[in-house]
């Protein structure tokens, strides 16, 4: 029997580059509002848990400039990209 979680992870690993490019173009205003809200309400150096961080662009990178970010994603490929894209030390975890 197939493991659905593993199937999803493999799918995101396969499309990692295309998915990263696509996410840069969609819902940008929504992400910007979400990020701004966190900047306005959380104290500097707060810990932020970002579920589904993907490749870390742009939200994780922006948040890491002010907060400690723990990025979680099902895709090992996306987490590897997030580690490269986010210049400050963050934690990451594959679910």
mmCIF file as gemmi writes it, N, C-alpha and C atoms, coordinates in Angstrom:
data_model
loop_
_atom_site.group_PDB
_atom_site.id
_atom_site.type_symbol
_atom_site.label_atom_id
_atom_site.label_alt_id
_atom_site.label_comp_id
_atom_site.label_asym_id
_atom_site.label_entity_id
_atom_site.label_seq_id
_atom_site.pdbx_PDB_ins_code
_atom_site.Cartn_x
_atom_site.Cartn_y
_atom_site.Cartn_z
_atom_site.occupancy
_atom_site.B_iso_or_equiv
_atom_site.pdbx_formal_charge
_atom_site.auth_seq_id
_atom_site.auth_asym_id
_atom_site.pdbx_PDB_model_num
ATOM 1 N N . UNK Axp A 1 ? 0.842 -1.182 0 1 0 ? 1 A 1
ATOM 2 C CA . UNK Axp A 1 ? 0 0 0 1 0 ? 1 A 1
ATOM 3 C C . UNK Axp A 1 ? 0.888 1.247 0 1 0 ? 1 A 1
ATOM 4 N N . UNK Axp A 2 ? 0.45 2.265 -0.686 1 0 ? 2 A 1
ATOM 5 C CA . UNK Axp A 2 ? 1.204 3.51 -0.784 1 0 ? 2 A 1
ATOM 6 C C . UNK Axp A 2 ? 1.001 4.368 0.459 1 0 ? 2 A 1
ATOM 7 N N . UNK Axp A 3 ? 2.051 5.056 0.838 1 0 ? 3 A 1
ATOM 8 C CA . UNK Axp A 3 ? 1.998 5.981 1.951 1 0 ? 3 A 1
ATOM 9 C C . UNK Axp A 3 ? 1.683 7.367 1.385 1 0 ? 3 A 1
ATOM 10 N N . UNK Axp A 4 ? 0.473 7.91 1.659 1 0 ? 4 A 1
ATOM 11 C CA . UNK Axp A 4 ? 0.099 9.205 1.069 1 0 ? 4 A 1
ATOM 12 C C . UNK Axp A 4 ? 1.054 10.34 1.442 1 0 ? 4 A 1
ATOM 13 N N . UNK Axp A 5 ? 1.534 10.355 2.657 1 0 ? 5 A 1
ATOM 14 C CA . UNK Axp A 5 ? 2.45 11.416 3.093 1 0 ? 5 A 1
ATOM 15 C C . UNK Axp A 5 ? 3.748 11.359 2.294 1 0 ? 5 A 1
ATOM 16 N N . UNK Axp A 6 ? 4.242 10.166 2.094 1 0 ? 6 A 1
ATOM 17 C CA . UNK Axp A 6 ? 5.477 9.987 1.325 1 0 ? 6 A 1
ATOM 18 C C . UNK Axp A 6 ? 5.264 10.38 -0.136 1 0 ? 6 A 1
ATOM 19 N N . UNK Axp A 7 ? 4.108 10.054 -0.679 1 0 ? 7 A 1
ATOM 20 C CA . UNK Axp A 7 ? 3.782 10.407 -2.049 1 0 ? 7 A 1
ATOM 21 C C . UNK Axp A 7 ? 3.755 11.925 -2.234 1 0 ? 7 A 1
ATOM 22 N N . UNK Axp A 8 ? 3.157 12.636 -1.283 1 0 ? 8 A 1
ATOM 23 C CA . UNK Axp A 8 ? 3.114 14.108 -1.342 1 0 ? 8 A 1
ATOM 24 C C . UNK Axp A 8 ? 4.531 14.674 -1.252 1 0 ? 8 A 1
ATOM 25 N N . UNK Axp A 9 ? 5.326 14.172 -0.317 1 0 ? 9 A 1
ATOM 26 C CA . UNK Axp A 9 ? 6.704 14.649 -0.165 1 0 ? 9 A 1
ATOM 27 C C . UNK Axp A 9 ? 7.489 14.443 -1.451 1 0 ? 9 A 1
ATOM 28 N N . UNK Axp A 10 ? 7.367 13.275 -2.054 1 0 ? 10 A 1
ATOM 29 C CA . UNK Axp A 10 ? 8.08 12.998 -3.306 1 0 ? 10 A 1
ATOM 30 C C . UNK Axp A 10 ? 7.61 13.926 -4.425 1 0 ? 10 A 1
ATOM 31 N N . UNK Axp A 11 ? 6.322 14.194 -4.462 1 0 ? 11 A 1
ATOM 32 C CA . UNK Axp A 11 ? 5.788 15.101 -5.477 1 0 ? 11 A 1
ATOM 33 C C . UNK Axp A 11 ? 6.377 16.493 -5.351 1 0 ? 11 A 1
ATOM 34 N N . UNK Axp A 12 ? 6.413 17.013 -4.125 1 0 ? 12 A 1
ATOM 35 C CA . UNK Axp A 12 ? 6.998 18.344 -3.923 1 0 ? 12 A 1
ATOM 36 C C . UNK Axp A 12 ? 8.501 18.341 -4.195 1 0 ? 12 A 1
ATOM 37 N N . UNK Axp A 13 ? 9.176 17.247 -3.885 1 0 ? 13 A 1
ATOM 38 C CA . UNK Axp A 13 ? 10.606 17.157 -4.209 1 0 ? 13 A 1
ATOM 39 C C . UNK Axp A 13 ? 10.818 17.254 -5.724 1 0 ? 13 A 1
ATOM 40 N N . UNK Axp A 14 ? 9.964 16.58 -6.482 1 0 ? 14 A 1
ATOM 41 C CA . UNK Axp A 14 ? 10.101 16.556 -7.935 1 0 ? 14 A 1
ATOM 42 C C . UNK Axp A 14 ? 9.842 17.927 -8.551 1 0 ? 14 A 1
ATOM 43 N N . UNK Axp A 15 ? 8.85 18.65 -8.039 1 0 ? 15 A 1
ATOM 44 C CA . UNK Axp A 15 ? 8.484 19.938 -8.651 1 0 ? 15 A 1
ATOM 45 C C . UNK Axp A 15 ? 9.069 21.128 -7.903 1 0 ? 15 A 1
ATOM 46 N N . UNK Axp A 16 ? 10.054 20.91 -7.07 1 0 ? 16 A 1
ATOM 47 C CA . UNK Axp A 16 ? 10.579 21.957 -6.18 1 0 ? 16 A 1
ATOM 48 C C . UNK Axp A 16 ? 10.931 23.252 -6.911 1 0 ? 16 A 1
ATOM 49 N N . UNK Axp A 17 ? 11.65 23.169 -8.01 1 0 ? 17 A 1
ATOM 50 C CA . UNK Axp A 17 ? 12.044 24.394 -8.726 1 0 ? 17 A 1
ATOM 51 C C . UNK Axp A 17 ? 10.834 25.12 -9.299 1 0 ? 17 A 1
ATOM 52 N N . UNK Axp A 18 ? 9.971 24.39 -9.978 1 0 ? 18 A 1
ATOM 53 C CA . UNK Axp A 18 ? 8.784 25.015 -10.577 1 0 ? 18 A 1
ATOM 54 C C . UNK Axp A 18 ? 7.848 25.574 -9.51 1 0 ? 18 A 1
ATOM 55 N N . UNK Axp A 19 ? 7.705 24.851 -8.413 1 0 ? 19 A 1
ATOM 56 C CA . UNK Axp A 19 ? 6.833 25.307 -7.336 1 0 ? 19 A 1
ATOM 57 C C . UNK Axp A 19 ? 7.359 26.605 -6.722 1 0 ? 19 A 1
ATOM 58 N N . UNK Axp A 20 ? 8.658 26.681 -6.533 1 0 ? 20 A 1
ATOM 59 C CA . UNK Axp A 20 ? 9.271 27.895 -5.981 1 0 ? 20 A 1
ATOM 60 C C . UNK Axp A 20 ? 9.015 29.09 -6.889 1 0 ? 20 A 1
ATOM 61 N N . UNK Axp A 21 ? 9.19 28.912 -8.184 1 0 ? 21 A 1
ATOM 62 C CA . UNK Axp A 21 ? 8.935 30.01 -9.126 1 0 ? 21 A 1
ATOM 63 C C . UNK Axp A 21 ? 7.451 30.396 -9.114 1 0 ? 21 A 1
ATOM 64 N N . UNK Axp A 22 ? 6.569 29.427 -9.078 1 0 ? 22 A 1
ATOM 65 C CA . UNK Axp A 22 ? 5.133 29.699 -9.065 1 0 ? 22 A 1
ATOM 66 C C . UNK Axp A 22 ? 4.725 30.467 -7.81 1 0 ? 22 A 1
ATOM 67 N N . UNK Axp A 23 ? 5.251 30.064 -6.645 1 0 ? 23 A 1
ATOM 68 C CA . UNK Axp A 23 ? 4.85 30.717 -5.402 1 0 ? 23 A 1
ATOM 69 C C . UNK Axp A 23 ? 5.308 32.167 -5.342 1 0 ? 23 A 1
ATOM 70 N N . UNK Axp A 24 ? 6.303 32.531 -6.11 1 0 ? 24 A 1
ATOM 71 C CA . UNK Axp A 24 ? 6.759 33.919 -6.154 1 0 ? 24 A 1
ATOM 72 C C . UNK Axp A 24 ? 5.732 34.826 -6.826 1 0 ? 24 A 1
ATOM 73 N N . UNK Axp A 25 ? 4.882 34.225 -7.669 1 0 ? 25 A 1
ATOM 74 C CA . UNK Axp A 25 ? 3.938 35.021 -8.463 1 0 ? 25 A 1
ATOM 75 C C . UNK Axp A 25 ? 2.516 35.034 -7.915 1 0 ? 25 A 1
ATOM 76 N N . UNK Axp A 26 ? 2.175 34.138 -7.042 1 0 ? 26 A 1
ATOM 77 C CA . UNK Axp A 26 ? 0.791 34.054 -6.572 1 0 ? 26 A 1
ATOM 78 C C . UNK Axp A 26 ? 0.671 34.506 -5.119 1 0 ? 26 A 1
ATOM 79 N N . UNK Axp A 27 ? -0.417 35.135 -4.808 1 0 ? 27 A 1
ATOM 80 C CA . UNK Axp A 27 ? -0.77 35.557 -3.459 1 0 ? 27 A 1
ATOM 81 C C . UNK Axp A 27 ? 0.303 36.42 -2.793 1 0 ? 27 A 1
ATOM 82 N N . UNK Axp A 28 ? 1.014 37.179 -3.577 1 0 ? 28 A 1
ATOM 83 C CA . UNK Axp A 28 ? 2.098 38.018 -3.047 1 0 ? 28 A 1
ATOM 84 C C . UNK Axp A 28 ? 1.567 39.064 -2.07 1 0 ? 28 A 1
ATOM 85 N N . UNK Axp A 29 ? 0.455 39.692 -2.408 1 0 ? 29 A 1
ATOM 86 C CA . UNK Axp A 29 ? -0.109 40.717 -1.512 1 0 ? 29 A 1
ATOM 87 C C . UNK Axp A 29 ? -0.56 40.095 -0.194 1 0 ? 29 A 1
ATOM 88 N N . UNK Axp A 30 ? -1.147 38.931 -0.269 1 0 ? 30 A 1
ATOM 89 C CA . UNK Axp A 30 ? -1.603 38.243 0.939 1 0 ? 30 A 1
ATOM 90 C C . UNK Axp A 30 ? -0.424 37.896 1.851 1 0 ? 30 A 1
ATOM 91 N N . UNK Axp A 31 ? 0.643 37.379 1.269 1 0 ? 31 A 1
ATOM 92 C CA . UNK Axp A 31 ? 1.844 37.057 2.054 1 0 ? 31 A 1
ATOM 93 C C . UNK Axp A 31 ? 2.455 38.307 2.658 1 0 ? 31 A 1
ATOM 94 N N . UNK Axp A 32 ? 2.476 39.385 1.899 1 0 ? 32 A 1
ATOM 95 C CA . UNK Axp A 32 ? 3.039 40.644 2.409 1 0 ? 32 A 1
ATOM 96 C C . UNK Axp A 32 ? 2.231 41.145 3.603 1 0 ? 32 A 1
ATOM 97 N N . UNK Axp A 33 ? 0.91 41.057 3.535 1 0 ? 33 A 1
ATOM 98 C CA . UNK Axp A 33 ? 0.066 41.487 4.667 1 0 ? 33 A 1
ATOM 99 C C . UNK Axp A 33 ? 0.31 40.607 5.897 1 0 ? 33 A 1
ATOM 100 N N . UNK Axp A 34 ? 0.407 39.321 5.688 1 0 ? 34 A 1
ATOM 101 C CA . UNK Axp A 34 ? 0.672 38.371 6.775 1 0 ? 34 A 1
ATOM 102 C C . UNK Axp A 34 ? 2.019 38.691 7.437 1 0 ? 34 A 1
ATOM 103 N N . UNK Axp A 35 ? 3.018 38.916 6.623 1 0 ? 35 A 1
ATOM 104 C CA . UNK Axp A 35 ? 4.355 39.219 7.132 1 0 ? 35 A 1
ATOM 105 C C . UNK Axp A 35 ? 4.355 40.541 7.893 1 0 ? 35 A 1
ATOM 106 N N . UNK Axp A 36 ? 3.699 41.541 7.347 1 0 ? 36 A 1
ATOM 107 C CA . UNK Axp A 36 ? 3.608 42.847 8.002 1 0 ? 36 A 1
ATOM 108 C C . UNK Axp A 36 ? 2.907 42.732 9.35 1 0 ? 36 A 1
ATOM 109 N N . UNK Axp A 37 ? 1.845 41.961 9.418 1 0 ? 37 A 1
ATOM 110 C CA . UNK Axp A 37 ? 1.12 41.76 10.667 1 0 ? 37 A 1
ATOM 111 C C . UNK Axp A 37 ? 2.028 41.159 11.739 1 0 ? 37 A 1
ATOM 112 N N . UNK Axp A 38 ? 2.837 40.198 11.354 1 0 ? 38 A 1
ATOM 113 C CA . UNK Axp A 38 ? 3.773 39.603 12.316 1 0 ? 38 A 1
ATOM 114 C C . UNK Axp A 38 ? 4.805 40.623 12.783 1 0 ? 38 A 1
ATOM 115 N N . UNK Axp A 39 ? 5.299 41.429 11.861 1 0 ? 39 A 1
ATOM 116 C CA . UNK Axp A 39 ? 6.267 42.474 12.225 1 0 ? 39 A 1
ATOM 117 C C . UNK Axp A 39 ? 5.659 43.49 13.192 1 0 ? 39 A 1
ATOM 118 N N . UNK Axp A 40 ? 4.384 43.779 13.017 1 0 ? 40 A 1
ATOM 119 C CA . UNK Axp A 40 ? 3.723 44.767 13.862 1 0 ? 40 A 1
ATOM 120 C C . UNK Axp A 40 ? 3.318 44.223 15.233 1 0 ? 40 A 1
ATOM 121 N N . UNK Axp A 41 ? 3.114 42.932 15.349 1 0 ? 41 A 1
ATOM 122 C CA . UNK Axp A 41 ? 2.562 42.394 16.595 1 0 ? 41 A 1
ATOM 123 C C . UNK Axp A 41 ? 3.534 41.579 17.44 1 0 ? 41 A 1
ATOM 124 N N . UNK Axp A 42 ? 4.567 41.028 16.842 1 0 ? 42 A 1
ATOM 125 C CA . UNK Axp A 42 ? 5.497 40.194 17.611 1 0 ? 42 A 1
ATOM 126 C C . UNK Axp A 42 ? 6.723 40.994 18.044 1 0 ? 42 A 1
ATOM 127 N N . UNK Axp A 43 ? 7.249 40.67 19.221 1 0 ? 43 A 1
ATOM 128 C CA . UNK Axp A 43 ? 8.484 41.337 19.636 1 0 ? 43 A 1
ATOM 129 C C . UNK Axp A 43 ? 9.668 40.851 18.794 1 0 ? 43 A 1
ATOM 130 N N . UNK Axp A 44 ? 10.644 41.723 18.643 1 0 ? 44 A 1
ATOM 131 C CA . UNK Axp A 44 ? 11.867 41.344 17.94 1 0 ? 44 A 1
ATOM 132 C C . UNK Axp A 44 ? 12.468 40.106 18.6 1 0 ? 44 A 1
ATOM 133 N N . UNK Axp A 45 ? 12.979 39.211 17.79 1 0 ? 45 A 1
ATOM 134 C CA . UNK Axp A 45 ? 13.612 37.962 18.215 1 0 ? 45 A 1
ATOM 135 C C . UNK Axp A 45 ? 12.607 36.919 18.721 1 0 ? 45 A 1
ATOM 136 N N . UNK Axp A 46 ? 11.306 37.148 18.48 1 0 ? 46 A 1
ATOM 137 C CA . UNK Axp A 46 ? 10.31 36.128 18.806 1 0 ? 46 A 1
ATOM 138 C C . UNK Axp A 46 ? 10.579 34.902 17.942 1 0 ? 46 A 1
ATOM 139 N N . UNK Axp A 47 ? 10.104 33.758 18.378 1 0 ? 47 A 1
ATOM 140 C CA . UNK Axp A 47 ? 10.218 32.538 17.594 1 0 ? 47 A 1
ATOM 141 C C . UNK Axp A 47 ? 8.943 32.366 16.781 1 0 ? 47 A 1
ATOM 142 N N . UNK Axp A 48 ? 9.12 32.158 15.48 1 0 ? 48 A 1
ATOM 143 C CA . UNK Axp A 48 ? 7.995 31.988 14.57 1 0 ? 48 A 1
ATOM 144 C C . UNK Axp A 48 ? 8.075 30.589 13.971 1 0 ? 48 A 1
ATOM 145 N N . UNK Axp A 49 ? 6.982 29.861 14.066 1 0 ? 49 A 1
ATOM 146 C CA . UNK Axp A 49 ? 6.886 28.548 13.443 1 0 ? 49 A 1
ATOM 147 C C . UNK Axp A 49 ? 6.199 28.714 12.099 1 0 ? 49 A 1
ATOM 148 N N . UNK Axp A 50 ? 6.914 28.411 11.034 1 0 ? 50 A 1
ATOM 149 C CA . UNK Axp A 50 ? 6.319 28.539 9.702 1 0 ? 50 A 1
ATOM 150 C C . UNK Axp A 50 ? 6.089 27.15 9.123 1 0 ? 50 A 1
ATOM 151 N N . UNK Axp A 51 ? 4.826 26.767 9.127 1 0 ? 51 A 1
ATOM 152 C CA . UNK Axp A 51 ? 4.432 25.467 8.591 1 0 ? 51 A 1
ATOM 153 C C . UNK Axp A 51 ? 4.296 25.568 7.081 1 0 ? 51 A 1
ATOM 154 N N . UNK Axp A 52 ? 4.919 24.654 6.372 1 0 ? 52 A 1
ATOM 155 C CA . UNK Axp A 52 ? 4.898 24.717 4.909 1 0 ? 52 A 1
ATOM 156 C C . UNK Axp A 52 ? 5.77 25.833 4.391 1 0 ? 52 A 1
ATOM 157 N N . UNK Axp A 53 ? 6.972 25.933 4.916 1 0 ? 53 A 1
ATOM 158 C CA . UNK Axp A 53 ? 7.869 27.046 4.558 1 0 ? 53 A 1
ATOM 159 C C . UNK Axp A 53 ? 8.374 26.964 3.127 1 0 ? 53 A 1
ATOM 160 N N . UNK Axp A 54 ? 8.274 25.81 2.508 1 0 ? 54 A 1
ATOM 161 C CA . UNK Axp A 54 ? 8.756 25.666 1.138 1 0 ? 54 A 1
ATOM 162 C C . UNK Axp A 54 ? 10.221 26.03 1.04 1 0 ? 54 A 1
ATOM 163 N N . UNK Axp A 55 ? 10.576 26.73 -0.009 1 0 ? 55 A 1
ATOM 164 C CA . UNK Axp A 55 ? 11.973 27.115 -0.254 1 0 ? 55 A 1
ATOM 165 C C . UNK Axp A 55 ? 12.393 28.345 0.539 1 0 ? 55 A 1
ATOM 166 N N . UNK Axp A 56 ? 11.509 28.855 1.371 1 0 ? 56 A 1
ATOM 167 C CA . UNK Axp A 56 ? 11.869 29.995 2.216 1 0 ? 56 A 1
ATOM 168 C C . UNK Axp A 56 ? 11.725 31.356 1.562 1 0 ? 56 A 1
ATOM 169 N N . UNK Axp A 57 ? 11.134 31.384 0.373 1 0 ? 57 A 1
ATOM 170 C CA . UNK Axp A 57 ? 10.996 32.639 -0.358 1 0 ? 57 A 1
ATOM 171 C C . UNK Axp A 57 ? 9.53 32.986 -0.569 1 0 ? 57 A 1
ATOM 172 N N . UNK Axp A 58 ? 9.199 34.202 -0.348 1 0 ? 58 A 1
ATOM 173 C CA . UNK Axp A 58 ? 9.98 35.262 0.282 1 0 ? 58 A 1
ATOM 174 C C . UNK Axp A 58 ? 9.751 35.351 1.78 1 0 ? 58 A 1
ATOM 175 N N . UNK Axp A 59 ? 8.699 34.711 2.277 1 0 ? 59 A 1
ATOM 176 C CA . UNK Axp A 59 ? 8.252 34.951 3.649 1 0 ? 59 A 1
ATOM 177 C C . UNK Axp A 59 ? 9.28 34.549 4.7 1 0 ? 59 A 1
ATOM 178 N N . UNK Axp A 60 ? 9.8 33.344 4.626 1 0 ? 60 A 1
ATOM 179 C CA . UNK Axp A 60 ? 10.747 32.882 5.641 1 0 ? 60 A 1
ATOM 180 C C . UNK Axp A 60 ? 11.975 33.774 5.685 1 0 ? 60 A 1
ATOM 181 N N . UNK Axp A 61 ? 12.473 34.133 4.511 1 0 ? 61 A 1
ATOM 182 C CA . UNK Axp A 61 ? 13.658 35.006 4.44 1 0 ? 61 A 1
ATOM 183 C C . UNK Axp A 61 ? 13.375 36.347 5.108 1 0 ? 61 A 1
ATOM 184 N N . UNK Axp A 62 ? 12.227 36.928 4.828 1 0 ? 62 A 1
ATOM 185 C CA . UNK Axp A 62 ? 11.858 38.222 5.408 1 0 ? 62 A 1
ATOM 186 C C . UNK Axp A 62 ? 11.692 38.118 6.917 1 0 ? 62 A 1
ATOM 187 N N . UNK Axp A 63 ? 11.005 37.084 7.374 1 0 ? 63 A 1
ATOM 188 C CA . UNK Axp A 63 ? 10.796 36.916 8.808 1 0 ? 63 A 1
ATOM 189 C C . UNK Axp A 63 ? 12.102 36.681 9.558 1 0 ? 63 A 1
ATOM 190 N N . UNK Axp A 64 ? 13.025 35.969 8.94 1 0 ? 64 A 1
ATOM 191 C CA . UNK Axp A 64 ? 14.297 35.641 9.598 1 0 ? 64 A 1
ATOM 192 C C . UNK Axp A 64 ? 15.173 36.87 9.829 1 0 ? 64 A 1
ATOM 193 N N . UNK Axp A 65 ? 14.864 37.976 9.172 1 0 ? 65 A 1
ATOM 194 C CA . UNK Axp A 65 ? 15.624 39.192 9.41 1 0 ? 65 A 1
ATOM 195 C C . UNK Axp A 65 ? 15.348 39.773 10.792 1 0 ? 65 A 1
ATOM 196 N N . UNK Axp A 66 ? 14.21 39.409 11.369 1 0 ? 66 A 1
ATOM 197 C CA . UNK Axp A 66 ? 13.825 39.977 12.666 1 0 ? 66 A 1
ATOM 198 C C . UNK Axp A 66 ? 13.513 38.931 13.738 1 0 ? 66 A 1
ATOM 199 N N . UNK Axp A 67 ? 13.137 37.722 13.298 1 0 ? 67 A 1
ATOM 200 C CA . UNK Axp A 67 ? 12.69 36.691 14.225 1 0 ? 67 A 1
ATOM 201 C C . UNK Axp A 67 ? 13.523 35.425 14.083 1 0 ? 67 A 1
ATOM 202 N N . UNK Axp A 68 ? 13.406 34.566 15.07 1 0 ? 68 A 1
ATOM 203 C CA . UNK Axp A 68 ? 13.959 33.214 14.964 1 0 ? 68 A 1
ATOM 204 C C . UNK Axp A 68 ? 12.864 32.387 14.306 1 0 ? 68 A 1
ATOM 205 N N . UNK Axp A 69 ? 13.162 31.812 13.158 1 0 ? 69 A 1
ATOM 206 C CA . UNK Axp A 69 ? 12.156 31.091 12.389 1 0 ? 69 A 1
ATOM 207 C C . UNK Axp A 69 ? 12.446 29.597 12.416 1 0 ? 69 A 1
ATOM 208 N N . UNK Axp A 70 ? 11.429 28.831 12.69 1 0 ? 70 A 1
ATOM 209 C CA . UNK Axp A 70 ? 11.498 27.38 12.583 1 0 ? 70 A 1
ATOM 210 C C . UNK Axp A 70 ? 10.645 27.01 11.377 1 0 ? 70 A 1
ATOM 211 N N . UNK Axp A 71 ? 11.292 26.578 10.325 1 0 ? 71 A 1
ATOM 212 C CA . UNK Axp A 71 ? 10.591 26.211 9.102 1 0 ? 71 A 1
ATOM 213 C C . UNK Axp A 71 ? 10.301 24.728 9.073 1 0 ? 71 A 1
ATOM 214 N N . UNK Axp A 72 ? 9.071 24.392 8.736 1 0 ? 72 A 1
ATOM 215 C CA . UNK Axp A 72 ? 8.644 22.995 8.653 1 0 ? 72 A 1
ATOM 216 C C . UNK Axp A 72 ? 8.077 22.762 7.262 1 0 ? 72 A 1
ATOM 217 N N . UNK Axp A 73 ? 8.509 21.691 6.63 1 0 ? 73 A 1
ATOM 218 C CA . UNK Axp A 73 ? 7.961 21.34 5.329 1 0 ? 73 A 1
ATOM 219 C C . UNK Axp A 73 ? 8.065 19.829 5.143 1 0 ? 73 A 1
ATOM 220 N N . UNK Axp A 74 ? 7.176 19.287 4.347 1 0 ? 74 A 1
ATOM 221 C CA . UNK Axp A 74 ? 7.175 17.85 4.084 1 0 ? 74 A 1
ATOM 222 C C . UNK Axp A 74 ? 8.256 17.459 3.078 1 0 ? 74 A 1
ATOM 223 N N . UNK Axp A 75 ? 8.718 18.424 2.296 1 0 ? 75 A 1
ATOM 224 C CA . UNK Axp A 75 ? 9.664 18.164 1.214 1 0 ? 75 A 1
ATOM 225 C C . UNK Axp A 75 ? 11.103 18.42 1.646 1 0 ? 75 A 1
ATOM 226 N N . UNK Axp A 76 ? 11.922 17.393 1.544 1 0 ? 76 A 1
ATOM 227 C CA . UNK Axp A 76 ? 13.345 17.547 1.864 1 0 ? 76 A 1
ATOM 228 C C . UNK Axp A 76 ? 14.01 18.524 0.889 1 0 ? 76 A 1
ATOM 229 N N . UNK Axp A 77 ? 13.604 18.5 -0.377 1 0 ? 77 A 1
ATOM 230 C CA . UNK Axp A 77 ? 14.165 19.417 -1.375 1 0 ? 77 A 1
ATOM 231 C C . UNK Axp A 77 ? 13.833 20.868 -1.039 1 0 ? 77 A 1
ATOM 232 N N . UNK Axp A 78 ? 12.608 21.117 -0.625 1 0 ? 78 A 1
ATOM 233 C CA . UNK Axp A 78 ? 12.22 22.485 -0.275 1 0 ? 78 A 1
ATOM 234 C C . UNK Axp A 78 ? 12.987 22.953 0.958 1 0 ? 78 A 1
ATOM 235 N N . UNK Axp A 79 ? 13.151 22.101 1.936 1 0 ? 79 A 1
ATOM 236 C CA . UNK Axp A 79 ? 13.909 22.487 3.135 1 0 ? 79 A 1
ATOM 237 C C . UNK Axp A 79 ? 15.365 22.792 2.793 1 0 ? 79 A 1
ATOM 238 N N . UNK Axp A 80 ? 15.948 22.016 1.897 1 0 ? 80 A 1
ATOM 239 C CA . UNK Axp A 80 ? 17.333 22.288 1.478 1 0 ? 80 A 1
ATOM 240 C C . UNK Axp A 80 ? 17.42 23.663 0.817 1 0 ? 80 A 1
ATOM 241 N N . UNK Axp A 81 ? 16.428 24.001 0.009 1 0 ? 81 A 1
ATOM 242 C CA . UNK Axp A 81 ? 16.403 25.314 -0.631 1 0 ? 81 A 1
ATOM 243 C C . UNK Axp A 81 ? 16.212 26.419 0.412 1 0 ? 81 A 1
ATOM 244 N N . UNK Axp A 82 ? 15.339 26.19 1.374 1 0 ? 82 A 1
ATOM 245 C CA . UNK Axp A 82 ? 15.107 27.186 2.423 1 0 ? 82 A 1
ATOM 246 C C . UNK Axp A 82 ? 16.396 27.467 3.191 1 0 ? 82 A 1
ATOM 247 N N . UNK Axp A 83 ? 17.158 26.44 3.464 1 0 ? 83 A 1
ATOM 248 C CA . UNK Axp A 83 ? 18.423 26.631 4.178 1 0 ? 83 A 1
ATOM 249 C C . UNK Axp A 83 ? 19.393 27.488 3.364 1 0 ? 83 A 1
ATOM 250 N N . UNK Axp A 84 ? 19.35 27.354 2.042 1 0 ? 84 A 1
ATOM 251 C CA . UNK Axp A 84 ? 20.213 28.18 1.182 1 0 ? 84 A 1
ATOM 252 C C . UNK Axp A 84 ? 19.681 29.604 1.044 1 0 ? 84 A 1
ATOM 253 N N . UNK Axp A 85 ? 18.374 29.765 0.988 1 0 ? 85 A 1
ATOM 254 C CA . UNK Axp A 85 ? 17.776 31.08 0.742 1 0 ? 85 A 1
ATOM 255 C C . UNK Axp A 85 ? 17.682 31.977 1.967 1 0 ? 85 A 1
ATOM 256 N N . UNK Axp A 86 ? 17.677 31.376 3.132 1 0 ? 86 A 1
ATOM 257 C CA . UNK Axp A 86 ? 17.521 32.168 4.357 1 0 ? 86 A 1
ATOM 258 C C . UNK Axp A 86 ? 18.91 32.351 4.962 1 0 ? 86 A 1
ATOM 259 N N . UNK Axp A 87 ? 19.425 33.577 4.914 1 0 ? 87 A 1
ATOM 260 C CA . UNK Axp A 87 ? 20.814 33.817 5.294 1 0 ? 87 A 1
ATOM 261 C C . UNK Axp A 87 ? 21.108 33.696 6.783 1 0 ? 87 A 1
ATOM 262 N N . UNK Axp A 88 ? 20.096 33.829 7.62 1 0 ? 88 A 1
ATOM 263 C CA . UNK Axp A 88 ? 20.339 33.741 9.054 1 0 ? 88 A 1
ATOM 264 C C . UNK Axp A 88 ? 20.042 32.331 9.535 1 0 ? 88 A 1
ATOM 265 N N . UNK Axp A 89 ? 20.64 31.938 10.625 1 0 ? 89 A 1
ATOM 266 C CA . UNK Axp A 89 ? 20.398 30.583 11.127 1 0 ? 89 A 1
ATOM 267 C C . UNK Axp A 89 ? 18.933 30.4 11.506 1 0 ? 89 A 1
ATOM 268 N N . UNK Axp A 90 ? 18.326 29.37 10.953 1 0 ? 90 A 1
ATOM 269 C CA . UNK Axp A 90 ? 16.982 28.98 11.327 1 0 ? 90 A 1
ATOM 270 C C . UNK Axp A 90 ? 16.986 27.483 11.554 1 0 ? 90 A 1
ATOM 271 N N . UNK Axp A 91 ? 15.987 27.022 12.21 1 0 ? 91 A 1
ATOM 272 C CA . UNK Axp A 91 ? 15.825 25.589 12.362 1 0 ? 91 A 1
ATOM 273 C C . UNK Axp A 91 ? 14.89 25.114 11.275 1 0 ? 91 A 1
ATOM 274 N N . UNK Axp A 92 ? 15.032 23.872 10.886 1 0 ? 92 A 1
ATOM 275 C CA . UNK Axp A 92 ? 14.087 23.32 9.916 1 0 ? 92 A 1
ATOM 276 C C . UNK Axp A 92 ? 13.788 21.886 10.277 1 0 ? 92 A 1
ATOM 277 N N . UNK Axp A 93 ? 12.621 21.455 9.862 1 0 ? 93 A 1
ATOM 278 C CA . UNK Axp A 93 ? 12.187 20.12 10.195 1 0 ? 93 A 1
ATOM 279 C C . UNK Axp A 93 ? 11.307 19.585 9.097 1 0 ? 93 A 1
ATOM 280 N N . UNK Axp A 94 ? 11.532 18.354 8.769 1 0 ? 94 A 1
ATOM 281 C CA . UNK Axp A 94 ? 10.696 17.68 7.789 1 0 ? 94 A 1
ATOM 282 C C . UNK Axp A 94 ? 9.602 16.945 8.569 1 0 ? 94 A 1
ATOM 283 N N . UNK Axp A 95 ? 8.36 17.065 8.107 1 0 ? 95 A 1
ATOM 284 C CA . UNK Axp A 95 ? 7.271 16.393 8.799 1 0 ? 95 A 1
ATOM 285 C C . UNK Axp A 95 ? 6.951 15.08 8.196 1 0 ? 95 A 1
